[in-house]
């Protein structure tokens, strides 16, 4: 039989008004709390104040407006070397799940701000995207910005 004499307890009352002393879990100095306290917490996400006219609804309106958001006349095949040429705020491309997108028009619409999106500009952003936005349907969100497909290097 386990003794709870020196273990902190919580006093609970059940549906029949009986008082129950239940051991506190996890205990104050128990391994579960110590591990939790020592575990590095994820970086908190910061949202930025978007400029007027740059809400998600405004993005949806722009996508359905018929305006050319791709910046290319036809879909192409691009390598990582090709992507590296497009890594400035005035010309930003990224690849996500094998598709290449011109993210320049989307930069000011991103809730995390331009700086956040630019982290994947000029490179394959699949890993970063899946870590932070795995629930987002990128095919739908950036469909009008798709410029082509990522292919292996030409070496």
Residue, then its C-alpha position, 0 to 999 in steps of 0.5 A: x500500500x502506498x502512503x500519501x502522508x507527505x504528498x500534497x493532495x487536492x481536496x475534491x468533492x464528488x457528486x454525493x458530497x463526499x470529500x476526497x483527498x487526491x494526490x496532486x499530479x504531477x507532484x510539485x517536485x516530480x519528474x514530470x514538472x522538472x522535465x516540463x520546466x527544462x524543455x525549451x518552449x517553442x518560439x511564440x509567433x508574432x503577428x504584425x499589423x497589416x496595412x489597410x487593404x491587405x487582409x485575407x479577404x483582400x488577398x482572396x479578392x485580388x486572387x479572383x480579380x483576374x490580375x496576373x500574379x504569376x509574372x510569367x507567361x507560362x508554367x516552367x521547370x525551375x531548379x534550386x539555382x533558378x530559385x536563388x535568383x529570386x530572393x529579394x522583396x521585389x522578386x521573391x520565389x519559393x518552392x513548396x511541395x515541388x511547386x514554384x510560386x512567385x510570392x512577391x504579390x503575397x508578401x504584404x498579405x502574410x499575417x507574420x509580415x514580410x520578414x517572415x515570408x522572406x525566410x523561404x524566398x529564393x529556396x525550397x520552403x517546404x520544410x519551414x512551411x510544413x513546420x509552421x503552416x501544415x494545416x494551410x492549403x498552399x495550393x489554394x492560397x497561392x494558386x494564382x502565384x504558381x510559376x512552375x515546378x521544381x526539378x533536379x539541378x541540371x548538373 
